[in-house]
């Protein structure tokens, strides 16, 4: 007798942001996968700073009511016609976007700038079930290695952004780096630099809790941005020359200025955190020219970055245990956002 096939559920819970600061957990009919698509049973969705910003004031690309959640991993519940790489029961991890592969930017190897890269982003991982469209299944979906926890597999998307930035910056093990900002992305940069072999990675941040988390993630030294000697401590790095690489992760103009001020002559600055629309930055053109600085402003990721993130997670060299420091069920999603706003967690694993 053949084994019974587990059918996908007919109903699913789905979290929707109805208006700023108002979430509703609704029961909806389970989506059915079309050609090339997968229906995923979500096992973990991670909180993200973009979700928190959208919760506070909405998002220009996500008209409300909008589903939230785009960092996820789970189990295939159902496959659509034509899917041959995956089958029900497969444990998978995926990025929520993929490029078209045909436009001007894709032809230049800049798939991160493709209109499809964010224009067809999958949202709605704060749910029991999530539908993955065919272009994502074909490009940015992977089988989860058996020993990799679902919550670590769900880091695929943010790690892809980090590795895209670091691929442009070319960090080397002999170098010294400083990270401006001790939030989740700053510390994910820290973990990736450590995995790349850098021994001296300083983190500058604010708040006793965040500085503690930076230490737990392996930053050395950890510096309070508000301390009188913080600038001098950074200047002493690298034998007194200052850091080779500065990575800005606050998304604030003063953070951008701080990164530019702290890097050594001939160094590279990664302006990773996106600032608010309409802001601008004054540059010391003499320092830019005569100190031979390189400025990089990476955005999003490319398929090669997703593959690199997958391989790093699969290797178990990232060691992200300290980064995911809270866990809550889907029914407590409102408390998750309250907790994140209070600064009580870096990333929270939401488990349906």
C-alpha positions as CSV (number, residue, x, y, z in Angstrom):
1,X,0.0,0.0,0.0
2,X,1.4,3.4,-0.9
3,X,2.0,6.0,1.8
4,X,-0.7,8.6,2.3
5,X,-0.1,12.0,0.9
6,X,-0.5,14.9,3.3
7,X,-2.8,17.5,1.7
8,X,-2.2,21.2,2.1
9,X,-4.5,22.9,4.5
10,X,-7.7,24.6,3.1
11,X,-7.3,27.7,5.4
12,X,-4.4,29.8,6.6
13,X,-3.9,32.6,9.1
14,X,-2.4,35.7,7.5
15,X,-1.2,38.8,9.4
16,X,-2.1,42.1,7.7
17,X,-1.1,45.6,8.5
18,X,-4.4,47.4,8.2
19,X,-3.1,50.9,9.1
20,X,0.0,52.1,10.9
21,X,0.4,50.4,14.2
22,X,-2.7,48.1,13.6
23,X,-2.2,44.5,12.8
24,X,-4.9,41.9,12.2
25,X,-4.5,38.2,12.1
26,X,-7.1,36.9,9.6
27,X,-8.2,33.5,8.4
28,X,-8.1,33.3,4.6
29,X,-8.5,30.6,2.0
30,X,-5.2,28.9,1.4
31,X,-3.7,29.9,-1.9
32,X,-3.2,27.3,-4.6
33,X,0.1,27.2,-6.5
34,X,0.0,27.8,-10.2
35,X,2.5,26.8,-12.9
36,X,6.0,26.8,-11.5
37,X,4.9,27.9,-8.1
38,X,5.3,26.5,-4.6
39,X,3.0,26.6,-1.6
40,X,5.2,26.8,1.5
41,X,4.2,25.9,5.1
42,X,6.1,28.6,7.0
43,X,8.2,27.2,9.9
44,X,9.9,30.5,10.7
45,X,9.6,34.1,9.7
46,X,12.2,36.6,11.0
47,X,11.5,40.2,12.0
48,X,13.1,42.9,10.0
49,X,13.7,46.6,10.4
50,X,11.8,47.3,7.2
51,X,8.8,45.6,8.7
52,X,9.1,47.8,11.8
53,X,9.3,51.0,9.7
54,X,6.2,49.9,7.8
55,X,4.4,49.1,11.0
56,X,5.1,52.6,12.3
57,X,4.1,54.7,9.2
58,X,3.3,52.4,6.3
59,X,5.5,51.8,3.2
60,X,5.3,53.6,-0.1
61,X,5.5,50.4,-2.1
62,X,3.1,48.4,0.1
63,X,-0.5,49.9,0.1
64,X,-2.5,49.0,3.1
65,X,-3.9,46.6,4.0
66,X,-0.7,44.7,3.3
67,X,0.8,41.4,4.4
68,X,4.1,41.6,6.2
69,X,7.1,39.3,6.5
70,X,9.8,38.5,3.9
71,X,12.5,36.5,5.7
72,X,11.3,32.9,5.9
73,X,12.0,29.2,5.7
74,X,9.6,26.3,5.7
75,X,8.3,23.0,4.2
76,X,6.8,22.6,0.7
77,X,3.1,21.9,1.2
78,X,2.1,21.7,-2.5
79,X,3.7,22.2,-5.9
80,X,2.3,23.8,-9.0
81,X,2.3,22.2,-12.5
82,X,5.8,22.0,-14.0
83,X,7.7,22.1,-10.8
84,X,10.3,19.3,-10.9
85,X,13.1,20.5,-8.5
86,X,11.0,20.4,-5.4
87,X,8.3,18.1,-3.9
88,X,5.9,18.2,-0.9
89,X,7.8,17.7,2.3
90,X,11.0,19.3,1.1
91,X,12.5,21.7,3.6
92,X,13.4,24.9,1.7
93,X,14.8,28.4,2.1
94,X,14.3,31.3,-0.3
95,X,14.8,34.9,-1.0
96,X,11.6,37.0,-1.5
97,X,12.7,38.6,-4.8
98,X,14.3,37.6,-8.1
99,X,15.2,39.6,-11.2
100,X,13.7,39.3,-14.7
101,X,17.1,38.3,-16.3
102,X,16.2,40.3,-19.5
103,X,16.3,44.0,-18.8
104,X,19.2,46.5,-19.2
105,X,20.4,46.1,-15.6
106,X,20.3,42.3,-15.7
107,X,22.3,42.5,-18.9
108,X,25.0,44.5,-17.1
109,X,25.2,42.1,-14.1
110,X,23.3,44.6,-11.9
111,X,20.3,42.4,-11.2
112,X,19.8,44.2,-7.9
113,X,18.6,47.2,-9.9
114,X,16.1,45.2,-12.0
115,X,12.5,46.6,-11.6
116,X,11.4,43.0,-10.8
117,X,13.9,42.9,-7.9
118,X,11.6,44.7,-5.6
119,X,8.6,45.2,-7.8
120,X,7.5,41.6,-7.4
121,X,8.6,41.1,-3.8
122,X,7.0,38.3,-1.9
123,X,5.3,39.6,1.3
124,X,3.2,37.7,3.8
125,X,5.6,35.3,5.7
126,X,3.8,36.1,9.0
127,X,1.4,33.4,8.1
128,X,0.8,29.7,8.1
129,X,1.2,29.4,4.4
130,X,3.1,31.4,1.8
131,X,2.9,31.2,-2.0
132,X,6.2,31.4,-3.9
133,X,5.9,32.6,-7.5
134,X,7.6,30.9,-10.3
135,X,10.4,33.4,-10.9
136,X,11.6,33.0,-7.3
137,X,11.2,29.2,-7.3
138,X,13.4,29.1,-10.5
139,X,16.2,31.4,-9.2
140,X,16.4,31.9,-5.5
141,X,14.9,28.8,-3.8
142,X,17.1,26.1,-2.2
143,X,16.7,22.9,-0.3
144,X,17.6,23.6,3.4
145,X,20.5,21.5,4.6
146,X,19.3,19.0,7.1
147,X,21.3,20.3,10.1
148,X,20.5,24.0,9.5
149,X,17.7,25.3,11.9
150,X,14.8,27.0,10.1
151,X,15.4,30.3,11.9
152,X,19.0,30.4,10.6
153,X,17.8,29.4,7.1
154,X,15.4,32.4,7.2
155,X,18.5,34.7,7.3
156,X,19.0,34.0,3.6
157,X,17.5,37.4,2.4
158,X,19.3,39.8,4.8
159,X,22.5,37.9,4.5
160,X,22.2,38.2,0.7
161,X,22.1,42.0,1.1
162,X,25.1,41.9,3.4
163,X,27.2,39.7,1.1
164,X,26.3,41.9,-1.9
165,X,27.8,44.9,0.0
166,X,30.8,43.0,1.0
167,X,31.4,41.6,-2.5
168,X,31.7,45.2,-3.6
169,X,34.0,46.2,-0.7
170,X,36.4,43.2,-1.0
171,X,37.3,42.8,2.7
172,X,40.5,40.9,3.3
173,X,41.5,38.9,6.5
174,X,44.5,41.2,7.2
175,X,42.3,44.2,7.3
176,X,40.5,46.1,10.2
177,X,36.9,47.1,9.9
178,X,34.6,49.3,11.8
179,X,30.8,49.0,11.7
180,X,28.7,52.1,12.5
181,X,25.5,50.8,14.2
182,X,24.8,47.8,16.4
183,X,21.4,46.8,15.1
184,X,20.6,43.5,13.3
185,X,22.2,44.4,10.0
186,X,25.3,45.8,11.6
187,X,25.8,42.7,13.6
188,X,25.1,40.5,10.5
189,X,27.9,42.4,8.8
190,X,30.0,41.6,11.8
191,X,29.3,37.9,11.6
192,X,30.0,37.8,7.8
193,X,33.3,39.6,8.2
194,X,34.3,37.2,11.0
195,X,33.4,34.3,8.7
196,X,35.6,35.9,6.0
197,X,38.5,35.8,8.4
198,X,38.8,39.4,9.7
199,X,40.0,39.4,13.3
200,X,39.6,43.0,14.2
201,X,36.0,44.2,13.6
202,X,35.0,47.1,15.8
203,X,31.3,48.0,16.3
204,X,30.2,51.5,17.3
205,X,26.7,51.8,18.7
206,X,24.4,53.3,21.2
207,X,22.5,51.7,24.1
208,X,23.8,49.2,26.7
209,X,21.7,46.3,25.4
210,X,22.9,46.7,21.8
211,X,26.5,47.0,22.8
212,X,26.1,43.9,24.9
213,X,24.7,42.1,21.9
214,X,27.6,43.3,19.8
215,X,30.0,41.7,22.3
216,X,28.0,38.5,22.2
217,X,28.3,38.4,18.4
218,X,32.1,38.8,18.6
219,X,32.8,42.5,18.0
220,X,36.2,43.6,19.4
221,X,36.3,46.4,20.3
222,X,32.8,47.5,21.1
223,X,32.5,51.3,21.4
224,X,29.8,53.6,22.7
225,X,29.2,56.2,20.1
226,X,28.4,58.8,22.8
227,X,31.6,58.2,24.8
228,X,34.1,61.1,24.6
229,X,37.0,58.7,23.6
230,X,35.1,56.8,20.9
231,X,36.7,58.7,18.0
232,X,40.1,58.4,19.4
233,X,39.6,54.7,20.0
234,X,38.7,54.2,16.3
235,X,41.7,56.3,15.2
236,X,44.0,54.0,17.2
237,X,42.9,50.9,15.3
238,X,45.2,49.4,12.7
239,X,48.4,50.6,14.3
240,X,47.1,54.1,14.5
241,X,46.1,54.5,10.8
242,X,42.4,53.8,11.5
243,X,40.2,51.2,9.9
244,X,40.6,50.0,6.3
245,X,36.9,49.6,5.9
246,X,33.9,51.4,7.5
247,X,30.4,50.0,7.1
248,X,27.5,52.3,7.9
249,X,24.4,50.5,9.1
250,X,22.3,53.2,10.9
251,X,20.5,54.7,7.8
252,X,21.1,58.2,9.3
253,X,22.9,61.1,7.7
254,X,25.1,61.5,10.8
255,X,26.0,57.8,10.5
256,X,27.1,58.4,6.9
257,X,29.2,61.3,8.0
258,X,30.7,59.3,10.9
259,X,31.7,56.5,8.5
260,X,33.5,59.0,6.2
261,X,35.2,60.6,9.1
262,X,36.5,57.4,10.7
263,X,38.0,55.5,7.8
264,X,41.8,55.7,7.1
265,X,43.4,57.4,4.1
266,X,43.0,55.1,1.1
267,X,40.1,53.3,2.8
268,X,36.6,52.2,1.7
269,X,33.3,53.3,3.0
270,X,30.2,51.2,2.6
271,X,27.1,53.3,2.9
272,X,24.8,50.4,3.6
273,X,21.9,52.0,5.6
274,X,19.4,53.8,3.4
275,X,18.6,57.3,4.6
276,X,15.2,59.0,4.5
277,X,14.0,60.6,1.2
278,X,15.1,64.2,0.7
279,X,18.2,64.0,3.0
280,X,21.6,65.0,1.7
281,X,25.2,64.8,2.9
282,X,28.0,67.4,2.8
283,X,31.3,65.9,1.6
284,X,34.8,67.2,2.3
285,X,36.0,67.1,-1.3
286,X,39.6,67.7,-0.3
287,X,39.6,64.7,2.0
288,X,37.7,62.6,-0.6
289,X,40.4,63.4,-3.3
290,X,43.6,63.6,-1.4
291,X,42.9,60.8,1.0
292,X,41.9,58.6,-2.0
293,X,38.6,57.4,-0.4
294,X,36.3,54.9,-2.1
295,X,32.6,55.2,-1.4
296,X,30.2,52.3,-2.1
297,X,26.4,52.5,-1.7
298,X,25.1,49.0,-2.3
299,X,21.4,48.2,-2.7
300,X,19.5,44.9,-2.5
301,X,21.3,41.8,-3.9
302,X,21.9,39.7,-7.0
303,X,21.3,35.9,-7.6
304,X,25.1,35.3,-7.1
305,X,24.8,37.0,-3.6
306,X,21.9,34.7,-2.7
307,X,23.9,31.7,-3.7
308,X,26.8,32.9,-1.6
309,X,24.5,33.5,1.3
310,X,23.1,30.0,1.0
311,X,26.6,28.5,0.9
312,X,27.7,30.4,3.9
313,X,24.6,29.4,5.9
314,X,25.0,25.8,4.8
315,X,28.7,25.8,5.9
316,X,27.6,26.7,9.5
317,X,30.5,29.2,9.7
318,X,28.3,32.2,10.3
319,X,27.3,31.4,13.9
320,X,24.2,33.6,14.1
321,X,22.8,32.2,17.3
322,X,23.3,35.5,19.2
323,X,21.6,37.5,16.4
324,X,18.2,35.8,16.8
325,X,17.5,36.4,20.4
326,X,13.7,36.2,20.8
327,X,11.0,33.8,19.7
328,X,7.3,34.2,19.6
329,X,4.3,32.4,18.1
330,X,2.4,34.0,15.2
331,X,-0.6,34.8,17.5
332,X,1.7,37.2,19.4
333,X,2.8,39.2,16.4
334,X,1.6,42.5,17.8
335,X,3.8,41.9,20.9
336,X,6.7,41.1,18.6
337,X,6.5,44.6,17.1
338,X,6.1,46.2,20.5
339,X,9.2,44.3,21.8
340,X,11.2,45.4,18.7
341,X,10.2,49.1,19.2
342,X,11.3,48.9,22.9
343,X,14.7,47.6,21.7
344,X,14.3,44.3,23.5
345,X,15.5,42.1,20.7
346,X,17.7,42.1,17.6
347,X,15.7,39.7,15.5
348,X,12.7,37.7,16.6
349,X,11.8,34.3,15.1
350,X,8.0,34.2,14.5
351,X,6.9,30.5,14.5
352,X,3.4,29.8,13.3
